Amino acid sequence: MKIIDKNFDNGVINGLAMQLGIILALFVITVVILIVLFKVLRVPNKIAGTMASLIFLVAAYYIFNLVSH
């Protein structure tokens, strides 16, 4: 790919990449915490799957709001 402008600033793209990395890391941490919590509490798999999905969606909502503001 040919670069048209050599003075192009990649700061915006780097900032977006950093935010995406933070969001993905927070999601991974949330999932790991849920897995450990459900194993410790010995929650049945069927209930744990539904609860994990709901908690993950709520966490995703709040993480996106936290990062976007």
C-alpha positions in Angstrom: 0.0 0.0 0.0 1.4 3.4 -1.0 1.5 6.1 1.6 0.1 9.3 0.2 1.1 11.7 2.9 4.3 11.2 4.8 3.3 13.6 7.5 0.3 11.5 8.6 -0.1 11.3 12.3 -0.9 7.8 13.6 -1.7 9.1 17.1 -5.5 8.6 16.7 -5.1 5.1 15.4 -2.7 4.2 18.2 -5.1 5.6 20.7 -8.0 3.6 19.3 -5.8 0.4 19.3 -4.9 1.1 23.0 -8.6 1.5 24.0 -9.5 -1.7 22.1 -6.8 -3.6 24.0 -8.0 -2.2 27.3 -11.6 -3.3 26.5 -10.6 -6.8 25.5 -8.3 -7.2 28.5 -11.2 -6.1 30.8 -13.5 -8.7 29.1 -10.9 -11.4 29.6 -10.5 -10.5 33.2 -14.3 -10.5 33.7 -14.6 -14.0 32.1 -11.8 -15.4 34.2 -13.3 -14.1 37.4 -16.7 -15.6 36.5 -15.2 -19.0 35.8 -13.3 -19.1 39.1 -16.4 -17.8 41.0 -18.7 -20.4 39.5 -16.3 -23.2 40.1 -15.8 -22.2 43.8 -19.6 -21.9 44.3 -20.2 -25.3 42.4 -23.0 -23.8 40.3 -24.5 -26.3 37.8 -23.3 -25.8 34.2 -26.7 -24.9 32.8 -27.4 -22.2 35.4 -23.8 -21.0 35.3 -23.9 -20.5 31.5 -27.0 -18.4 31.7 -25.7 -16.3 34.6 -22.3 -15.9 33.0 -23.9 -14.6 29.8 -26.0 -12.1 31.7 -23.2 -10.9 33.9 -20.9 -10.6 30.9 -23.4 -8.5 29.0 -23.9 -6.2 32.0 -20.1 -5.9 32.5 -19.6 -5.2 28.8 -22.2 -2.4 28.9 -20.5 -0.7 31.9 -17.0 -1.2 30.5 -18.1 0.4 27.2 -19.7 3.3 29.0 -16.6 3.7 31.2 -14.2 3.8 28.3 -16.3 5.9 26.0 -16.8 8.8 28.4 
